[in-house]
Amino acid sequence: MTRHILSGLLTAAALIAAPAATAQDITDLTASEAAKAIADGKLTATELVDALIAKTGDDPGNVYISFDSEGAAAAAATADERVAAGDELGPLHGVPIVVKDNIASQGLPTTGGTPALKGWIPAEDAPVLARLRDAGAILIGKTNLHELAFGITSNNAAFGAVANAYDPGRFAGGSSGGTGAAVGARLAPAGLGTDTGGSVRIPAALNGVSGLRPTIGRYPAGGIIPISATRDTAGPIARSVADLILFDTVITGTGESVAPADLNTVRLGVPSVLTESLSPETERLFREALGTLEQAGVTLIDVDISGELDLAAKAGFPIALWEVRRDLAAFLDASGSGLTLEDVAAEVASPDVKFVFENLVLGDQAIPDEVYAAALTDLRPLVQSGYAEVFAANRLDALVFPTTPLAAQPIAGSDMTVSLNGEDVPTFQTFIRNTDPGSIAGIPGLSLPIGLTADGVPVGLELDGPAFSDRHLLALGLAIEAALPNIQAPE
């Protein structure tokens, strides 16, 4: 096919025995399973890459901006040669991955989902991608996103709306919608997104997969088209918690293994403010999940974080909207793209994103310096200390709540508002309602699938843990994933 332009770190969880690979189930393998099957000689990287290329076809769901079938096939052939030669293999050897197209990739365009950057081909990988490739991963494609990562639907006017893995008429979530849809639709075992206010966890939840937002600063930020240095982070999206652990292990270089937590010792806080005003199906699935966790031994504690949410609401947008003016301009200047912030803004295609840049970033409604300074130095520390106090006072392992108040909605007509319990509500604010506060605090968040609605689309459950409790949060995820029922793959 032609190119389309539009072991030492393996954790215990990654050593899951892989089933014998067949033509029927090969694209269902998780990254951990695929890595083991390739290392054991039960599967070749070429077989897996070829199967994923064939399944992707012409990409009717606008999942990809660049699909590098030629480069992936060549990398797979090299990976197979190394297996045959008995070389030492990395923990992701031969495993195809996808990466959101705001993460720099050597030799492929990195567009940020915006027209002005269509021609920018970075000279080197972003460090977060370089670490995955050094571990043996094969980049098969760059995924579509909400333009410049400024939204949650991934309805991109320049590159098309990303279709949900379970229902092509519904949106995939965002802004990492392409990665979420690719992993959910079995077009790739796992991939990377980025998360400023929910952009890894929301598409993971809406596409029936798992996503991790790490504690801010744990993952390298270089080479990623930014919104906010204070709030941005890369994060993995995968179909198992074992895969999230594997990615986290490779990216952070940690050697510690992760075993499932003992749910009989786990205390989870249930914040009522994040569990109200849910759609009926989200409410049903969330309550069923809580019941399952209680039966498994988890202690649930009602907690009040309304004060922290009020402070976060005042801090979040001023930080992001002020910092994008500084951080994106600096990134463009250092990237060699030859573009300025004004150049990029002038070519923004999506109406919602264009409004933000013309009015709230570069226009007369831009955040004043003093408002930003107060949000960053006064309000955000109060949010962080407030969360820390809630965790400590209640001896919590994590907070638990629905990732989003409702499941994926129709692409058509949902750019500005969606219907929730008979009321028209703003799409963006509604879908980030539960994920945004933890992002502002900089704490880790993990989204897990908990079931399908009556009309067959996924719902996610989120766990937010104390700062730098990421590995314990993943241990919780392993145990909770095992306790919850598996959800059906998309047809």
C-alpha positions as CSV (number, residue, x, y, z in Angstrom):
1,M,0.0,0.0,0.0
2,T,1.1,3.5,-0.5
3,R,1.4,6.0,2.3
4,H,-1.7,8.1,2.9
5,I,-1.0,11.6,4.0
6,L,-4.4,13.4,4.9
7,S,13.1,-7.2,28.2
8,G,13.2,-5.7,31.1
9,L,10.2,-3.3,31.4
10,L,7.4,-5.8,30.9
11,T,5.2,-5.7,33.9
12,A,3.5,-8.6,35.5
13,A,0.3,-7.4,34.0
14,A,1.9,-7.4,30.6
15,L,2.7,-11.1,30.9
16,I,-0.9,-12.2,30.4
17,A,-0.9,-15.3,28.3
18,A,-1.9,-14.4,24.8
19,P,-4.3,-16.7,23.0
20,A,-3.2,-18.4,19.8
21,A,-3.5,-15.8,17.1
22,T,-5.9,-16.5,14.3
23,A,-7.2,-14.6,11.3
24,Q,-10.5,-14.1,13.2
25,D,-9.1,-12.7,16.5
26,I,-5.9,-11.1,15.5
27,T,-7.2,-7.5,15.7
28,D,-8.8,-8.2,19.0
29,L,-5.4,-8.7,20.7
30,T,-4.5,-6.1,23.3
31,A,-1.0,-4.5,23.2
32,S,0.2,-6.8,26.0
33,E,-1.1,-9.9,24.3
34,A,0.3,-8.9,21.0
35,A,3.7,-8.2,22.4
36,K,3.8,-11.6,24.1
37,A,2.6,-13.4,21.0
38,I,5.2,-11.8,18.9
39,A,8.0,-12.4,21.4
40,D,6.9,-16.1,21.7
41,G,6.9,-16.5,17.9
42,K,3.1,-17.2,17.8
43,L,2.5,-14.1,15.7
44,T,4.5,-11.9,13.5
45,A,4.4,-8.1,13.5
46,T,3.8,-8.3,9.8
47,E,0.7,-10.4,10.2
48,L,-0.7,-8.0,12.8
49,V,0.1,-4.9,10.8
50,D,-1.4,-6.4,7.6
51,A,-4.6,-7.3,9.5
52,L,-5.0,-3.8,10.9
53,I,-4.3,-2.2,7.5
54,A,-6.9,-4.5,5.9
55,K,-9.4,-3.7,8.7
56,T,-8.9,0.1,8.4
57,G,-9.6,0.1,4.6
58,D,-10.5,3.5,3.5
59,D,-11.1,4.8,7.0
60,P,-14.7,5.9,6.6
61,G,-14.9,7.1,10.2
62,N,-12.2,9.8,9.7
63,V,-10.1,8.2,12.4
64,Y,-6.8,9.0,10.7
65,I,-5.2,12.2,9.4
66,S,-2.1,10.3,8.3
67,F,-2.2,6.5,7.8
68,D,1.3,5.2,7.3
69,S,0.7,1.7,5.9
70,E,3.9,1.6,4.0
71,G,6.1,2.7,6.9
72,A,4.3,0.4,9.3
73,A,4.8,-2.6,7.0
74,A,8.5,-1.8,6.7
75,A,8.9,-1.5,10.4
76,A,7.0,-4.7,11.0
77,A,9.4,-6.6,8.6
78,T,12.4,-5.2,10.5
79,A,10.8,-6.2,13.8
80,D,10.2,-9.8,12.5
81,E,13.9,-10.0,11.4
82,R,15.0,-9.1,14.9
83,V,12.8,-11.8,16.4
84,A,14.2,-14.4,14.0
85,A,17.7,-13.3,14.9
86,G,17.1,-13.8,18.6
87,D,17.8,-10.1,19.4
88,E,16.8,-8.7,22.8
89,L,13.3,-7.3,22.4
90,G,11.7,-4.2,23.9
91,P,8.4,-4.6,25.8
92,L,6.4,-3.3,22.9
93,H,8.3,-5.0,20.2
94,G,6.3,-5.2,16.9
95,V,3.1,-3.8,18.4
96,P,1.3,-1.3,16.2
97,I,0.2,1.9,17.9
98,V,-1.6,5.1,16.9
99,V,-0.8,8.6,18.1
100,K,-2.9,11.8,18.2
101,D,-1.9,14.2,15.5
102,N,-0.8,16.9,17.9
103,I,2.2,14.7,19.0
104,A,5.3,15.3,16.8
105,S,6.3,12.3,14.7
106,Q,9.5,12.2,12.7
107,G,8.8,11.9,8.9
108,L,5.0,12.3,9.1
109,P,3.0,15.5,9.2
110,T,1.8,16.7,12.6
111,T,-1.1,18.9,11.9
112,G,-2.8,19.5,15.2
113,G,-6.0,18.9,13.2
114,T,-5.7,22.4,11.7
115,P,-5.1,23.5,8.1
116,A,-2.1,25.8,8.7
117,L,0.0,22.9,10.0
118,K,-0.7,20.4,7.2
119,G,2.8,20.8,5.8
120,W,4.7,20.6,9.1
121,I,6.8,17.4,9.2
122,P,8.8,17.4,12.5
123,A,12.5,16.4,12.4
124,E,12.2,14.2,15.4
125,D,9.6,12.4,17.6
126,A,8.1,14.0,20.7
127,P,9.9,12.3,23.6
128,V,6.7,10.5,24.7
129,L,6.5,8.8,21.3
130,A,10.3,8.2,21.1
131,R,10.1,6.2,24.3
132,L,7.4,4.0,22.9
133,R,9.3,3.5,19.6
134,D,12.5,2.7,21.5
135,A,10.5,0.0,23.3
136,G,9.7,-1.5,19.9
137,A,6.3,0.0,19.1
138,I,5.4,0.6,15.4
139,L,3.5,3.8,14.5
140,I,0.8,2.9,12.1
141,G,-1.0,6.3,11.9
142,K,-1.7,9.8,13.3
143,T,-5.2,10.1,14.5
144,N,-7.8,12.8,14.0
145,L,-8.8,15.2,16.8
146,H,-10.9,18.2,17.6
147,E,-9.1,21.0,15.9
148,L,-6.1,22.2,18.0
149,A,-7.5,20.0,20.8
150,F,-10.1,22.7,21.6
151,G,-13.2,20.6,22.0
152,I,-14.8,17.3,23.0
153,T,-16.6,16.0,19.9
154,S,-13.8,15.6,17.4
155,N,-16.1,17.1,14.8
156,N,-13.2,18.6,12.8
157,A,-14.2,20.8,9.9
158,A,-10.8,20.4,8.2
159,F,-10.4,16.6,8.4
160,G,-14.0,15.4,9.0
161,A,-15.9,14.3,12.1
162,V,-14.6,11.2,13.9
163,A,-17.2,8.5,14.1
164,N,-17.8,6.6,17.3
165,A,-16.5,3.0,17.4
166,Y,-19.9,1.7,18.4
167,D,-22.2,4.0,16.3
168,P,-20.9,5.9,13.3
169,G,-23.7,8.4,13.6
170,R,-22.4,9.5,17.0
171,F,-19.3,11.5,17.9
172,A,-16.2,9.8,19.3
173,G,-15.5,12.4,22.0
174,G,-12.4,14.5,22.2
175,S,-10.2,16.0,21.8
176,S,-8.4,12.6,21.3
177,G,-11.4,11.2,19.4
178,G,-9.3,9.5,16.7
179,T,-7.2,7.5,19.1
180,G,-10.3,6.5,21.2
181,A,-12.2,5.4,18.1
182,A,-9.2,3.6,16.6
183,V,-8.6,1.6,19.8
184,G,-12.4,1.0,20.4
185,A,-12.9,-0.2,16.8
186,R,-10.0,-2.6,16.9
187,L,-8.0,-0.6,14.3
188,A,-5.0,-0.5,16.7
189,P,-4.3,-2.2,20.1
190,A,-3.5,1.0,21.9
191,G,-2.3,4.6,21.4
192,L,-1.6,8.0,22.8
193,G,-3.9,11.0,23.2
194,T,-3.4,14.2,25.1
195,D,-5.6,15.6,28.0
196,T,-6.1,19.2,29.1
197,G,-9.6,18.9,30.6
198,G,-10.7,15.3,29.8
199,S,-9.4,14.7,26.3
200,V,-8.0,11.2,27.0
201,R,-10.7,10.0,29.4
202,I,-13.8,11.3,27.5
203,P,-13.0,9.5,24.2
204,A,-12.0,6.4,26.1
205,A,-15.3,6.4,27.9
206,L,-17.4,7.0,24.8
207,N,-15.6,4.3,22.8
208,G,-15.7,1.5,25.4
209,V,-12.0,1.5,26.3
210,S,-9.7,2.7,29.1
211,G,-7.7,5.9,29.3
212,L,-5.2,7.3,31.8
213,R,-4.5,10.9,32.5
214,P,-1.2,10.8,34.5
215,T,-0.3,13.2,37.3
216,I,0.8,16.4,35.6
217,G,4.5,16.4,34.9
218,R,5.0,12.6,35.0
219,Y,5.2,12.3,31.2
220,P,7.5,14.5,29.0
221,A,5.7,17.4,27.4
222,G,8.1,18.3,24.6
223,G,7.0,18.0,21.0
224,I,3.3,18.2,21.7
225,I,1.3,21.1,20.2
226,P,0.2,22.8,23.4
227,I,-2.8,24.5,24.9
228,S,-1.6,24.9,28.5
229,A,1.7,24.0,30.1
230,T,0.0,24.0,33.5
231,R,-2.8,21.6,32.4
232,D,-1.6,19.5,29.3
233,T,-0.3,16.0,29.4
234,A,-0.1,13.0,27.1
235,G,-1.9,9.8,28.2
236,P,-2.4,6.3,26.9
237,I,-5.7,4.8,25.6
238,A,-6.0,1.0,25.5
239,R,-8.4,-1.9,25.8
240,S,-7.0,-3.2,29.1
241,V,-5.5,-1.7,32.2
242,A,-2.6,-4.0,31.7
243,D,-1.8,-2.1,28.5
244,L,-2.1,1.3,30.3
245,I,0.4,-0.1,32.8
246,L,2.7,-1.2,30.0
247,F,2.6,2.2,28.4
248,D,3.1,4.0,31.7
249,T,6.0,1.7,32.5
250,V,7.7,2.5,29.2
251,I,7.1,6.2,29.3
252,T,8.1,6.8,32.8
253,G,10.9,4.2,33.0
254,T,9.7,2.9,36.3
255,G,10.7,-0.7,37.2
256,E,8.1,-1.4,39.8
257,S,5.5,-3.9,38.9
258,V,1.7,-3.4,39.5
259,A,-0.5,-6.1,41.0
260,P,-4.3,-5.8,41.4
261,A,-5.3,-4.0,44.6
262,D,-7.1,-5.9,47.3
263,L,-10.7,-4.5,47.0
264,N,-11.5,-5.5,50.5
265,T,-9.1,-2.7,51.7
266,V,-10.1,-0.1,49.1
267,R,-12.0,3.1,50.1
268,L,-13.6,5.1,47.3
269,G,-15.2,8.5,47.7
270,V,-18.4,9.2,45.9
271,P,-18.8,12.9,45.3
272,S,-22.5,13.6,44.9
273,V,-21.9,16.8,42.9
274,L,-20.4,14.6,40.1
275,T,-23.1,11.9,40.3
276,E,-26.1,14.1,39.9
277,S,-27.9,15.2,36.6
278,L,-26.9,12.0,34.8
279,S,-28.8,10.5,31.8
280,P,-31.0,7.6,32.9
281,E,-28.7,5.0,31.3
282,T,-25.5,6.5,32.7
283,E,-27.2,6.6,36.1
284,R,-28.3,2.9,35.8
285,L,-24.9,1.6,34.7
286,F,-23.0,3.7,37.3
287,R,-25.2,2.5,40.2
288,E,-24.8,-1.1,39.0
289,A,-21.1,-0.7,38.9
290,L,-21.1,0.7,42.4
291,G,-23.1,-2.2,43.6
292,T,-20.7,-4.6,42.0
293,L,-17.8,-2.9,43.7
294,E,-19.5,-3.0,47.1
295,Q,-20.1,-6.7,46.7
296,A,-16.4,-7.1,45.8
297,G,-15.5,-5.6,49.1
298,V,-15.0,-1.9,48.3
299,T,-16.0,0.7,50.9
300,L,-17.9,3.6,49.5
301,I,-17.9,7.0,51.3
302,D,-20.0,10.0,50.4
303,V,-17.8,13.1,50.1
304,D,-18.3,16.7,49.4
305,I,-16.0,18.4,46.9
306,S,-18.4,21.2,45.9
307,G,-15.9,23.8,47.2
308,E,-13.1,22.5,45.1
309,L,-15.3,22.4,42.0
310,D,-16.3,26.0,42.5
311,L,-12.7,27.1,42.7
312,A,-11.7,24.9,39.8
313,A,-14.5,26.5,37.7
314,K,-13.0,29.9,38.3
315,A,-9.4,28.8,37.6
316,G,-9.7,26.5,34.7
317,F,-10.6,28.5,31.6
318,P,-8.4,31.6,32.6
319,I,-5.4,29.3,32.8
320,A,-6.0,27.5,29.5
321,L,-7.1,30.5,27.5
322,W,-4.2,32.7,28.7
323,E,-1.5,30.1,28.4
324,V,-2.4,29.0,24.8
325,R,-1.5,32.5,23.6
326,R,1.9,32.1,25.2
327,D,2.6,28.4,24.8
328,L,1.3,27.8,21.3
329,A,3.2,30.9,20.0
330,A,6.4,29.7,21.7
331,F,5.9,26.2,20.3
332,L,5.4,27.5,16.7
333,D,8.5,29.7,17.0
334,A,10.7,26.8,18.1
335,S,9.2,24.2,15.8
336,G,10.6,25.4,12.5
337,S,7.1,25.5,11.1
338,G,7.6,29.1,10.0
339,L,4.2,30.0,11.4
340,T,3.0,32.4,14.0
341,L,0.0,32.1,16.3
342,E,-1.8,34.6,14.1
343,D,-1.1,32.5,11.0
344,V,-2.5,29.4,12.6
345,A,-5.6,31.2,14.0
346,A,-6.4,32.7,10.6
347,E,-6.8,29.3,9.0
348,V,-8.8,27.5,11.7
349,A,-11.7,25.7,10.0
350,S,-14.0,24.6,12.8
351,P,-16.4,27.4,13.8
352,D,-16.3,26.7,17.5
353,V,-12.5,26.8,17.6
354,K,-12.4,29.8,15.4
355,F,-14.6,31.7,17.8
356,V,-12.3,30.8,20.7
357,F,-9.2,32.1,18.9
358,E,-10.7,35.2,17.4
359,N,-12.4,36.3,20.6
360,L,-11.1,34.6,23.7
361,V,-7.4,34.2,22.8
362,L,-6.5,37.0,20.3
363,G,-9.6,39.2,20.6
364,D,-11.0,41.7,23.0
365,Q,-12.3,39.0,25.3
366,A,-8.8,37.6,26.0
367,I,-8.0,36.8,29.6
368,P,-6.3,39.8,31.4
369,D,-2.9,39.1,32.9
370,E,-4.1,39.8,36.4
371,V,-7.0,37.3,36.1
372,Y,-4.6,34.6,34.9
373,A,-2.1,35.3,37.7
374,A,-4.8,35.0,40.3
375,A,-6.1,31.8,38.8
376,L,-2.7,30.2,38.7
377,T,-1.1,31.4,41.9
378,D,-4.2,31.8,44.2
379,L,-7.1,29.6,43.0
380,R,-5.3,26.5,41.6
381,P,-3.3,25.9,44.8
382,L,-6.5,26.0,46.8
383,V,-8.0,23.4,44.4
384,Q,-5.0,21.2,44.9
385,S,-4.9,21.5,48.7
386,G,-8.6,20.9,48.8
387,Y,-8.4,17.7,46.9
388,A,-5.5,16.5,49.1
389,E,-7.5,17.2,52.2
390,V,-10.5,15.3,51.0
391,F,-8.3,12.3,50.2
392,A,-6.5,12.4,53.5
393,A,-9.4,13.2,55.8
394,N,-11.5,10.3,54.4
395,R,-8.5,7.9,53.9
396,L,-9.5,7.5,50.3
397,D,-7.7,5.5,47.6
398,A,-9.6,7.5,44.9
399,L,-12.8,9.3,44.0
400,V,-15.3,7.4,41.8
401,F,-17.9,8.9,39.4
402,P,-19.2,8.6,35.8
403,T,-16.6,9.9,33.4
404,T,-19.3,11.8,31.5
405,P,-22.9,12.6,32.5
406,L,-24.2,11.0,29.3
407,A,-23.0,8.7,26.5
408,A,-21.9,9.8,23.0
409,Q,-24.5,11.9,21.1
410,P,-25.3,12.3,17.4
411,I,-22.6,14.1,15.4
412,A,-25.3,16.1,13.6
413,G,-26.6,19.0,15.7
414,S,-24.3,18.4,18.8
415,D,-21.6,21.0,18.1
416,M,-23.1,23.6,20.6
417,T,-25.8,21.8,22.6
418,V,-27.0,18.3,23.5
419,S,-30.1,17.1,25.3
420,L,-29.8,15.9,28.8
421,N,-33.0,14.8,30.6
422,G,-35.1,16.8,28.3
423,E,-33.1,20.0,28.6
424,D,-30.7,21.6,26.0
425,V,-27.3,21.9,27.7
426,P,-23.9,23.1,26.3
427,T,-22.0,20.2,24.8
428,F,-18.5,21.2,25.9
429,Q,-19.3,22.2,29.4
430,T,-21.5,19.2,30.0
431,F,-19.0,16.6,28.8
432,I,-16.1,18.0,30.7
433,R,-18.1,18.6,33.9
434,N,-16.7,15.6,35.7
435,T,-13.2,15.3,34.1
436,D,-12.1,19.0,34.2
437,P,-11.7,19.6,38.0
438,G,-9.1,16.9,38.5
439,S,-7.3,18.2,35.4
440,I,-7.0,21.6,37.0
441,A,-5.7,20.0,40.2
442,G,-3.2,18.0,38.2
443,I,-4.1,14.7,39.8
444,P,-4.3,11.4,37.9
445,G,-7.5,10.1,36.4
446,L,-8.4,6.7,35.0
447,S,-11.5,5.9,32.9
448,L,-12.8,2.3,32.6
449,P,-15.7,1.0,30.6
450,I,-18.7,-0.2,32.7
451,G,-21.3,-1.2,30.1
452,L,-23.4,-0.4,27.1
453,T,-26.6,1.7,27.2
454,A,-29.9,0.2,26.0
455,D,-29.1,1.6,22.5
456,G,-25.6,0.0,22.5
457,V,-23.1,2.8,23.3
458,P,-20.5,2.7,26.1
459,V,-20.4,4.4,29.4
460,G,-17.3,5.0,31.5
461,L,-16.4,5.1,35.2
462,E,-13.6,7.4,36.4
463,L,-11.3,7.0,39.3
464,D,-9.3,10.1,40.4
465,G,-6.5,9.6,42.8
466,P,-4.1,11.8,44.9
467,A,-1.2,13.4,43.1
468,F,1.5,10.9,42.1
469,S,-0.6,7.9,43.1
470,D,-0.7,6.8,39.4
471,R,0.6,3.3,39.9
472,H,-1.7,2.6,42.8
473,L,-4.6,4.0,40.7
474,L,-3.6,1.5,38.0
475,A,-3.6,-1.3,40.6
476,L,-7.1,-0.2,41.5
477,G,-8.0,-0.3,37.8
478,L,-6.7,-3.9,37.4
479,A,-8.9,-5.1,40.3
480,I,-12.0,-3.1,39.3
481,E,-11.6,-4.1,35.7
482,A,-11.6,-7.8,36.8
483,A,-14.7,-7.2,39.0
484,L,-16.8,-5.5,36.3
485,P,-18.3,-7.3,33.4
486,N,-16.6,-7.2,30.0
487,I,-18.4,-5.1,27.5
488,Q,-19.2,-6.3,24.0
489,A,-16.9,-5.3,21.2
490,P,-18.4,-3.2,18.4
491,E,-19.9,-5.1,15.6
